[in-house]
Each structure stands twice: as C-alpha cells, then as structure tokens.
Amino acid sequence: MSSIWCTAHGTRRAVTRTQHAAAGLHGPVAGVPQPAQGARYGLLSAQSPPSSSRYPASRAQQPGPVPVAQRTGCAILYSRGAVPSPRRSVPGARCPVPVPGCRPRTAPRTAPGAAPRHPRCLPAPPRPVRCRRSMAGPSGGARRPLLPLLLRPRPPPPRSSPGPSRRTGGSAAAAAGPARLKGPEELPGPGLLRTFVWLFLRGYLLHTHRLQVISRRLYGPIWKSTFGHYRNINIGSPVVLEQLLRQEGKYPMRSDMALWKEHRDTRRLPYGPFTEEGERWYRLRQVLNKRLLKPSEALLYADAIGEVVSDLMVRLREERSRSPSGVLVGDVANLLYRFALEGISYILFETRIGCLKQQVPAETQHFIDSINLMCLPFWDRYLDSWDTIFAFGKKLIDRKMEELEGQVERGKEVSGYLSYLLASGRLSLDEVYGSVAELLLAGVDTTSNTLSWALYHLSRDPDIQETLYQELKAVVPADRFPAAEDIPKLPMLRAIIKETLRVYPVVPTNARVFYEKDIVIGDYLFPKNTLFVLAHYAMSHDETYFPEPERFLPQRWLRGHGSPHHPFSSIPFGYGVRACVGRRIAELEMHLALARVTGMGGPQGVTRAVPTPLLPTDDPAINLEFIARQEPH
C-alpha cells in the first residue's frame, strides 16, 4: 500500500491513498508524483518512510527549529529535488498537502535552555482542504488544473479565540476576557476572479438574483464580495438582516444613487427622497410621509384609483375584442404598466395624463418613452430622458399651482396630495419638483410587475383562481364592484399579492450604508461606511422559511396554513424609516385591480375573467386569454 509519511505528535503517520484522495488531491499516488530530475517542486517519495536521521521521532532529539512536517503534521515541500534541512524550514509556513484530521498550530515558545515541547495538532471537524500550489514542476509530474481550484468555495481559515500573551506570561483574568470580534475580511466569499467567472462566463450578469441563492448556499448567511472598487457585505439570512436593520440610526442611507445624483448636479436640480441624505432627507420624508404612509390616509385615494381601474377594464375588453380569437390580450405587462403610470400620475399630479386612452397623447407618449430609454447605456440619452421627466412633471405642477390659486380666491377647499405639498409651505417649489419626479418612477414597476405575474399564476392554477372567485362572490355583492373597505375581508386576495411579491420581488437587492457608527453582527465587527447588500431574493427563496420556494403557494400566507416564517424573510417594501413611501397606494392599486379582473368583471356582463397563459418560446411577453364565465342559473 503506497502511503505518504509525515510527522505528527512526534511520530510517523502514514496517509493512505484513500485519505489522500479524501483531501481533494488527484493523480498517481493520490496526486503525488515521483520527484523527477530537475523538477522544481515535488513531495517526499511515497514508497518508503523517510530517514529517521533526517526526521527524528522526537523533537527532543533534534535541536533547533522544528521541521515543517513536525510542526504541521503534513508532508514537506522541497525544491529542485533536494530535501531541505530543518534549518531552512520557515516557521508558520503553510503546507500544500494537509493531512485529514489534523489542524496546524504554531509551535509554542520555550525558555532558553529548556527542553523543547512537542507541537500540538488539534483535532478539527473534517472540511474540504484546497492546495494552492501545483504538485509538480514543468519537467515532471501532472499539475492540478487551476480553474477548478479557483471556482471552489473557499471557507475562512480557522481562528482560535485570543488567549493570554505568551510573551508576558498572561493571566487568568486576561484569558477569561471577551472574545475577539472578527473583521469583515475574515468572512467567506468569492474572489475577484471567481466573481468574474460567475457573472460573465456563466451568464449570471443578467440573473444576479439567482446568483444570490447560489452564494448563500456556498458561503452561508453572510458573505463578502468584491467587484472593482466595490467591497460588499452580503446579507442572505432574515435573522442577520433583523440584527442589522434594528441598529439603524435616525438617518439610514441606501446605496449612493450616483447616476441620479450626477444628473441633478449636472443640471443643477434639487435632490428628492431617493437622492437626498442625512438630516435633509429626514425633513423631506417627514413631509412626504403624510397623506401617503398610513392605511387610513391611503383610503383618501380609493375613488381615484377605482376610476383608473375602470378604465383598465375598458381597455382589456377592447384589446380582447380586437384579437382574432376574441379572447386574447397580448403583452398584458405593457398594458398594466400604463395602468400603473396613470394611477400614480393621477395621485401625484391630480391630473389624468391619458396613458389608458386608445390614442395616447403625444406628450404623454414621449414621457413614457423617456422612462423606457433612460435604462439604455448611453449617457446623453440618459440625461435627455431625465430632462423630459422633470419637464413633464414641472409643467403639470405649475398647471396645478394656477388651479389652486383660483380655488383659494373663490374660497373653495383644496384636497389631493400635490395640493397638500404645495399648500403646506414646508417644501420649496424646487423640492416639490424633485420629489414628485422621483416618486413617479418608484411607483410604477411595483404595481405593473406584481399584477402581471399574479395574473399569470392564476391562469396556471385554476384551483387558486376558483378559490379567489368564490371569496369575492361571498364578500362583494353582485350589484357593485370591489371597494377598498372589502379588502380586509379578502384574505386570499391579499395572500396572492404577498406570494407574488415573495416569488418576484420588484427590488431583489437593496443596500444600507451605516456611516454614523460601527456595526456588530454576531461575532463580526463592521466599521462605519461599510456597504451592506440585502439579498432579498435569496431570503424570500430560503427553504428554511418557505418550503418549495419556487412554487406559487398563496395559502402559505393564510392563517392556520403552512409553517410560520420569519418577519424579515420577505419585506418587498423595505423596513423602518427607509420603507417605501408609496406602499399603501401600491397595495390598494394591486388589490382593487386584481379583484376587478378576476372577480365580478365589468358592466357589460362579464362576471369573471379567466386568464390562460400563451407563452410562445420566441416571445417573452405575457399573453393571456380572458374568457367570460357564465354563472349557472
């Protein structure tokens, strides 16, 4: 039986082929070639035990520095075919071929003249060990492939808690002191090369949400990542996320939003709630939160949202009637995007802009195109798109100001969100321009994306659709449409929206920067200005809290069904003072629209719309058939 001899605990220990293969090595004699003539690197021959004169069984028999093999309990790397003497051993050197079951530890210091002590190999749980160095030189033996080694997850090196100083002798009190907090550099995580491979060679650049799940499985609930000059700490556990967010100060900060700020600075425009920071951001949010954030305040806009939902139903029927089959509505997501934009514009500007008309006004269409084009990687077009958005909003705000002046002169009471912002006097006119423009963009994607996927899954699962229909039928009378006061009585409706936001979070990744103080999470200390990336997609797809996370199961949100989940496992609208300011408006829009589409239908007698998916392989759009359901007499 071939074996590799090494010294551990002052005795020789043989490592068999099986043990050597378990350490992750390959090749003849478990990855250890015979030393070739002129080879730069090699290992001790595996055919016979080393000479006892060069490697004594006891350290006391060998004065001077301890050989590497005795110190680490591993085989020795030699250079150019010559075995180094103990005097050439480098203290603390890392061995390229670790022995399973042993953990190296530096030999303790001894007083002058005292007998040397044996080194200690502490038992450690078996874990993958990787060799960072080739096993043979250019003239002999087989090299291990470099790329598979780089792509493997590399766990952090084992660390022992700090003990008493050997130089000063230490004390019992020092040994019983608090454990040393680790730094972020000790976290596991991929290196720059591995990140490049995952993003560009394996195609995850456009699917970073999937990479979150893979990284959490490889590195655990918290890991570090590096890309360019960015140094991120990724949070993939709701337990860790709760510890982090509960340490937020009064002015928590998201990521830098550098591109948005660059446009504001270039055009000398005011910042809004997404670009402002610190005390000025806090003052801005205090004004914007009022009339939006509380559920009771969101009900003030129920009539306006209901009006837009009715227009959506008209457009659905028109699109369906124009199709050859008489039931198909193509690219539902685009229609729902226009619905969401019309709804948020009606609330912010108190004006209908015509997104749901058969012929969209040219000015509104130019505004919609600017929103879509600003995501293209062209700087001039990006600036022009923002200019169009600001100009469109400024025109509507100025028009509303003229209306308010006339209403005040006539003694008429004013209402509405924009009227509140303009009449409060707490924001300058420039601050109103900047805030409304940023709120407009933030309030579109959540509603349209969630409704698109909710309808898609309802079309895929007729049982869930039937349950929702029976719930609506039992709560909402046949002579009226679902209203805001009905939503608390519709648990399945709310569960479908929650499950859609869990499976398809609109913002799969968020960020926090704690610039006020250091942060302690577990036994790690993170200095201030550390960028934390909140991997919401990985947390909402964690099997620990959501069994079968890829399946669409709204019943997991119903009381008495499913396993309880962590309150921070799915927070699509954020948490704390940085939570989405338009959350209540978005939820009201989604609930009313979904209830109307899947419930009683419209005034033309369509009692229930049954969407069925038609997804051609060459067309990524969501196309649905809305089939009128006839009630049995």
N, C-alpha and C positions, 0 to 999 in steps of 0.2 A: 504494500500500500504506500503510495507516494504521499509525502507529507512535507510541510514546511516547518522548520524548527525555529522557535523563538524562545526568549527568556521571559518568564513572568513569575513573580513571587520568589525569585532566586532559583527557580527550577526550569528545566526544559519542558516545553509544551508543544505537542505536535498538532498541527492543524490539517485535518484530512481534506480530501477533495470535496467532500460534501459540505464541510464547514466553510471552505474557501469559496465554493460556489454560492453558498447562502449569503456571503458578504457582497454578492453582486459582481464577482470577477468572472472572467471567461478565458478560454484559450487552453492550450495544452498545460497539463498540471494545474488546472484551475486558474489559468491566466498568468502563470509564472514561467516564462521560457527559460531554457538553459542559457547561461551567460555566453554570449558569442565573443569572438576575438575582436577587440576594438570597439565593442559596444559601449555606449556612453552610460547607459543606465541598465540595471538589472537587479535581481534579487539573489539571495543566497540559494545555492543549489538545494533542490528539494529531495535529493536521493539519499542523503546521509546526514546525520546530526552534525552540527558544527563542532570544531575542535574545542575541547574543554580548556586548552591553554589560552585560547583567544577569548572564549566566553565562559568564564568560571561559573560554577553553580551558585556560588555565594558571593555577595558583594564584599563581604569582609575579606575575601581572598584577593580582591582586585583593588588596590588603592587608586586614588584619583577619581576623575569624573566617571559617573556611571554610564555604561554604554546605552545607546538609544534603545536597543532591544530590551535591556533590563528595565529602563525607565518607563517604557510604554507598553511592554508586553507584546511587541509586534515584530515582524520581520524587518531587516535593515536594508536600506537603500545604499548601494555602493556605486562608485564612479569609476569608469574605464576599467572594469574588470578587477579592480583592486579593492579588497575589503578594508575599510578604514579602521584605524586603531581607535581605542576608546578615547585617546587624547584629542582626536579630531571630531568627536561627537559634539553636536550643537545642542546645548540644553534647551529643552522645550520644543525641539523640532517635531513636526507633525509626521506621523508615519503614513506612507502611501497605502499600506495594506493592513487595515485594522483587523484585529482578531475578535471574532464574535464573542460576546460575554464579558469583555474587559473594557474598562474606561481608563484612559491615561490620566495620570496625575503627576505633577512635577515632584521630584524627589525633595524631601524636607532638608532644610539646612541642619548642619551638625556643628557643634562647637569644635574648635581646633584641638586636635589630639584625640577626640572621642571616636569611638568605633562608628563607622557609617551604619545607618539604619536601612532596612530594606524598604524599597518603594512599595507603595500600596496601589493595587489595582482594584478600584471599587466596582462592585457588580452594578450593572445598569440594565434596564429593560432592552431587549433586542430592538434595534431600529435600523433602517437602511443606512449603509455607510457607502460613501462615494469616494472614489480615488480620483484626485485631481491631476495626477501625473501619469504619463504614459509608462507602460511597464517595460518597454524595450527601446533601444536607440535606433538610429537609422540603419544600422548594419545588421541587425538581427532581431528575431522575435516579432510577434504581432502586436501592433498598437491597438489600444481600445479606441473605438470611434469617439470623437469629441462631441458631436452634436447631440447624441442621446444623453450624454452626461449633463450637458447644459440645459436640456429640456426637462430633466427630472426635478421635482420639487426638492429644495434643499432646506431641511429643518435647521433651526438655530442651534449653535453649539451648546452643549450642556454647561450650565453655570452653577457653581456652588455658592451658597449664601456666605457672606463675609464673616470671618471669624476673627479671633484675636490676632494681633500682629505678632509674627514670629521674630521680627527684629527687636521689639521691645519686650517680648515675653507675654503680653496680653494680660487679660484678667477675666474673671468670671462675669463681671458686670458688662465688659465690652462684648463678650461672647453672647450674652443674653439681650443685646441691643436690638433695635428694629432691623428687619431685613432690608437689604439694599434694593432700591427701586431700579428697575431696568430702564434703559433708554430705548427710543424708537428704532435705533439701529440694530437692536437685538431681536426684533420681530422677524418672523419668516416672511418670505415673499420672493417674487421672481426678480432676476436681474435685468439689466437693460437689454441684453441680447435675447433672453427668453421672451421678454415683452414684445420685442420687435418681431420675433418669430410668430407669436400668437396673433398679433394684430395684422401683420402684412402677409406672412406666408400661409397662415392657416385661415385667414379671411375673417377674423373677428373684429376688424376695424369698424365695420358697419353693424356688428352684432355684439357690442360691448356688454349688453345686458346678459347674454349667455356666458360671456367670459366671467362675469361676477359669480355665477353659480359654480363654474369650474374652479375659480380661485378659492372660493370658500371651502370647497371640498378638499383642495390640496393643502391649504395653509391654515384653515381654522377660522374662528370668528373674527379675527382681526389680523391684518397683514399689511405690509408696506409694499409700495410700488414706485418705480422711478421711470419717468419718460421725459427725456430732455432735461430741462432745469426744474421740472416739477417733482417734488418729493411728497407723496401722498400716504396717508394712513387710512386704510380702507376698513370700514365697519360693516360686517356681514351678519351680526347677531342682534336680535332685538334687546337682549339683556344688556349687552355692551352699549347699544345705542341709547337705552334709557339712562345708563350711568353717565354717558356723555352729555345728553341734552338737559339733564337735570342740573348740570353745572353751568348752564348758560348764564351769562351776565345780563345786564339791563339792555345792552346794545349788541346782540349777537350779529355776526357778519357771515354772509354766504361767500361764494367764490367772487372773484374780483369783477366779473362782468366787464372785462377790459374793452371788448369791441363796442359795447353800448356806450361806455364812458368816452371812448375815443371819438365817437360821432358827436356826443354832447359837447366835448371840449373843442372839437374842430369847428362846429357851427355855433359855439357859444350859447348853447341851450341849457336850460335848467335840468338837474337830475330829478328822477322820480323815485318811487318806492323800491325799485329793483336796483338802482344805481347809487342812491344816497346811502351814507353810512353814519354811524355814531349817533350823536345827540340830534342832529338834523333829521336823520332817518326816523328816529323815535318820535319827534314832533310831527313829522309828516304822517306817520302811521296812526298817531292818535286822532288826527283829523279824518283820515280815510276810513278808519275802522267804524266810525259812527255811521249809521244808516246802512251798513252792509254786513257786519260780522255776526250779529245776534240773529237767531232764527225768527224772533218776533219782528225784527226790522226788515228781514228779507221778505216777509209776507206783504210788505207795502208794495212790492213789485209783482205780485201774483197776477194782477189783471193785465199788466203789460206783457208778461211772459205768456199768459194764456192767449193773448191776441196774436203773438208771433207763432205759437204752436198751431193755432187755427190756420194761419197762412201756410205753415208747413204741410198740414193735412191736404190743403187745396193743391199744393204743388205735387204731392205724392200721387194724388188721383190724376192730375194732368199728365204726369210722366207715365203712369201706368196705362192710361187710355191711349197714349200715342205709340206704345210698343206694339209690335206685330201680334204678340200673344194676348194683349190686353191686360196682362197682369205683371209684367216685368218692369222693374225700376232699376236702371243701370247706374253704377257708381253712386251708391247711396251715401258714401262718405263725403263726397263733394257737396251733395245737397244738404247734408247735416252740418257741414262746415259753414255754409251760407246761412243756415238757420241760427247757428251759434253766434256768428258775427252780427246778424241782425238783432238778436236778443240782447247781447252785451252793448251794442251801439245804442239801442233804444233806451237802455237804463242809464248809460253814461252821458249821452248827448240829449236824451229826452226827445229824440227825433228818429223817425224811420228813414233808413237810407236806401231801401229798395233791393236788398240782396235776394229776396224771395220772389221778386216780380218776374213775369215771363220775359220781359226785356229789361235787364238790369241797366240803370242809368250809367252813362259813360264815365262820369266822375267816380261813382262807386266801383265800377269795374276796374278802373285804373288803381284805385285804392286797394282792391283785392289782389290785383296782380303784383303790386308793390310788396305786399306781405309775403307772397309766394316767392318772389325773386330775391328777397333780401338774404335768403339762405344760400344763394349761389356764391362760389368762392371768387367773386370779383369785387374789389374794394370800391371802385367808382359806383357800381350798381348798388352795392350795399348802402353807400351814403345817399344815393338818389332815392332809394326805397324809404329810408328813414325820413328824408326830407318830405316825401309825398305823404307819409303817415302823419307827420307833425302838421303839415299844411292843411290836410283834410280835417284833422281834429281842431286846429285853430279856427278854421272857417266856421265849423259847427258851434264851437264855444262862443265865438264872437256874435254869431247869429242869436244864440240863446241869451246872451247878455242884453241885446237890444230888446228881446221879448220881455225879459224880466223888468227892465226899466219901464216899459209901457204898462206892465201889470202892476208894478208898485205905484205908478202915477194914478192908475184907476182904482187903487185900493184893493186890488184882488190878491188873495192869498196865493203864495207860490209854494210848490212842492216839487219833489224829484231830487235825485242825487246831485246832478250838476247844479241845480238851483241852490241846494244846500251848500255845496263847495263855494259857489260864488258869493252867496249871501252871508256866509259865516264870518268872512273877514279874517280868518286865521291863516289863509294861504294867499300869497301874491298871485297875480294873474299868470305869471310865468310858471310858478309852481303848479298851478292847475293844468296848464298846457302839458308839462312834462309828466304829471301823474296820470292824467287821463290817457295819454298815448301809450304808456307802459301797461296800464290796467287793461287796455283794449286788446293788446296782443296776448296777455296772460289769460284772458277769459274765453278764448276761442277753442284751443286744442282740447282742453279737458272735456268739454261738452260733446264736441263732434266725435272725437276718438272713442269715448266711452259708449255713446249711443250706437255707433257703427258696430262695435264688437258685441254689444248686448243683443242687438237685433240678429246678428249673425249666429250667435249661440242659441238664441230662441228658435231660429229656423232649423238648427241642427238637432235640437232636443224638443220634440213635440210634447213630451210629458211636462217639462218645466213650463212651456208655453200654456198648456192647458191649466196647470195649477194657478198661474198668474191670471188667466182669464176668469176662472171661477172665483178667485179672490176679488177681482174688480167687480164682477157681477153681483157678488154678495154685499159689497160696500157701497158702490156707486149706483144710484137709481138710474133707470133706463131713460129718464126724461132730461138728463143733464150730463155734462162732461165731468171727468175727474177734476177736482179742485185741490188747492193747497191744503185745506183742512182735512181732506181724505187721506193724505199721505201717512200720518201716524197710524192709521188703521190698516195699512197695506204692508205687512212685514215681508212678504215675498218680493214685492216690487223693490223695496229698499235693499233686500238681500241680493237681488240680481245686480243692482248698481254696485254694491260693495264687492261682489265677487268679480265683476268685470274690472273694477279698479285694482283688485288684487292681481288678477292674471295679466292685465295690461296696464300697469301704472303709467300715467302720462309722463311723469318725470321719473325714470328708473334710477337716476342718480342725483343726489343733492350734495351739498357741501356745507361745511362750517369751518370758520377760522376764529379761534379764540385768541384775540390779540390783547386781552386785558390781563390774563393770568395763565399760569401753568395748569395743566390738567392731569389728574391722576386717575387711571382706569386700571383696576386690579392691581398688579404689581409693576405697572409701567408708568413712567413719568414722561409727559409730553410737554416740551417748552411752549411758551406762548408763540403765536403766529404759526402754529402747526396747522396744515390743511388736512381736514378730515373729510373723506369721501364717504357718504352714506349710501351704501349699496341697497337701495330699497327693493330692487327686483330680486336680489338674492334672498333677502329676508322674507319677502312675500311668497317665495317658492321654496321655503325651508320645510322639509318633510317632518321635522320635529313638531311644528305647529300646524301644518296643513298637509295631512296625508293625501297622497296622489296630487301633488301641487299643480300638475299640468292639466288636470281635469277641471271642467267648469261645473262646480257644485254649489249653487247658491244656498242649499239647505244647511251648509256648514255655518251660516250666519244666523240661522233661526234658533230661537231659544229652545233648549231641550234636544237639539240635534248636534251631532258631531262632537269633537273634542275642543275644550277651551283653548284659545290661542292667546299669545302674549299681546298686550295692548299696543306695543310698539312694533309688532310684526308686520302690520300693514297700515301705514299712515300716508295715504296718497296726497293729502293736503298739507302735510307738514305738521309741526308741533310748536306750541309756545307762541311767543310774540312774533315769530317769523312765519307763522302759518299763513296759508293762502287767504288773502283778504276777501276774495270773492267766492269762498267755499259755499256759503249758503245760497248764493244766486245760482251757482253751477248745479248744485244738488236739486234745487227747485226746478230748473230747466230740464234736467235729465228725468226726474220723476214724472213731471207733467207730460213731457213728450212721449216717454215710453208707455205711460198709461193710455194716452190717446191712440197711439199707433197699434198697440196690442189689445186694447180694450174695446170700448164701445164704437170706435170708428168716428165717422163724421155725419153731417146732416143728410147725406144722400142715401142713408140706409145701410151703409157698410158697417155691420155690427162687430166684425173682428177681422183684422188683417193678419194673414198667416204668411210670414216671410219664409221663403225656402232658398237655400244657397245655390247659386250658379256661379262657380268659380272656374273659368277656363284657365288652363295651365299657362297660357301666354298672356293673360290679363290679370294683374294683381288687384284690380278693383273689386269691391264687394257689390255683387249684383243680386238683388232679391226679387222674388215674386210675391206680391201681396194679393192673396186670394180671399175674396169676400166669403165669410162663413154665414150660412143660413141657419137661423135658430129653428129647432124642431117645434112644431105647433102643438 
